[in-house]
C-alpha cells in the first residue's frame, strides 16, 4: 500500500514512543532516537517493520523517538500512524491485531 500523507502517533512522555510515518521509496527506513537503542534497538525496529509489513507497507520513512515504550505500545503507535498515513483511520484492519 502507498502512504497518502505524513502521519504522527504517540507522545514524548515517559514509557511512550512517537512515530512519524512518511512516504519512502527504498524499503522501510527507520531513524530511531532512543536512550536504550544499544540494548533494544533491534527489537524496536523489528516491531515497527513487522507492523508496517502487516499493513502491506513496503516503502516508508519512519522517525521513531522512543522514551522506553514496551512492544505493545510500539505496535499500537505504529498501527495508529499507519492507519492515519493510509487515510484508513475509520476502517481498522483487524487482522493486523
TAVENWO-V195903 format. One record per residue. N is the residue number from 0. SS is DSSP state (@ for helix, = for strand, . for the rest). PHI is phi in whole degrees, 0 to 359 (none if undefined). PSI is psi in radians with two decimals (none if undefined). Layout:
n=(N,N)
ss=(SS,SS)
phi=(PHI,PHI)
psi=(PSI,PSI)
This chain:
n=(0,1,2,3,4,5,6,7,8,9,10,11,12,13,14,15,16,17,18,19,20,21,22,23,24,25,26,27,28,29,30,31,32,33,34,35,36,37,38,39,40,41,42,43,44,45,46,47,48,49,50,51,52,53,54,55,56,57,58,59,60,61,62,63,64,65,66,67,68,69,70,71,72,73,74,75,76,77,78,79,80,81,82,83,84,85,86,87,88,89,90,91,92,93,94,95,96)
ss=(.,.,.,.,.,.,=,=,=,.,.,.,.,.,.,.,=,=,=,=,=,=,=,.,.,.,.,=,=,=,=,=,=,=,.,.,@,@,@,@,@,@,@,@,@,@,@,@,@,@,@,@,@,@,.,.,.,.,.,=,=,=,=,=,=,=,.,.,.,.,@,@,@,@,@,@,@,@,@,@,@,@,@,@,@,.,.,.,.,.,.,.,.,@,@,@,.)
phi=(none,262,287,268,204,288,224,229,214,102,229,256,283,301,69,232,217,253,248,245,241,220,298,220,220,231,80,264,252,246,259,256,242,209,287,249,301,300,273,238,303,296,293,299,298,295,297,297,297,298,293,295,297,298,275,81,270,256,232,198,254,239,249,241,247,264,237,92,287,283,304,296,288,300,295,298,293,294,297,297,296,296,297,292,293,274,62,234,300,270,228,299,269,294,292,291,300)
psi=(2.60,2.40,2.27,-0.51,2.80,2.40,2.68,2.48,2.49,3.08,3.12,0.37,2.80,2.47,0.37,3.08,2.45,2.14,2.18,2.18,2.23,2.95,2.51,3.01,0.09,0.95,-2.85,1.97,2.14,2.12,1.82,2.25,1.88,2.43,-0.28,0.39,-0.69,-0.66,-0.74,0.11,-0.76,-0.70,-0.73,-0.81,-0.68,-0.76,-0.79,-0.84,-0.79,-0.70,-0.79,-0.67,-0.66,-0.49,-0.05,0.31,2.03,-0.42,2.07,2.62,2.21,2.24,2.05,2.14,1.83,2.39,0.64,0.54,2.52,2.86,-0.71,-0.60,-0.73,-0.78,-0.78,-0.77,-0.67,-0.70,-0.78,-0.77,-0.70,-0.80,-0.68,-0.73,-0.59,-0.08,0.71,0.49,-0.46,0.01,1.28,2.50,1.66,-0.40,-0.43,-0.52,none)
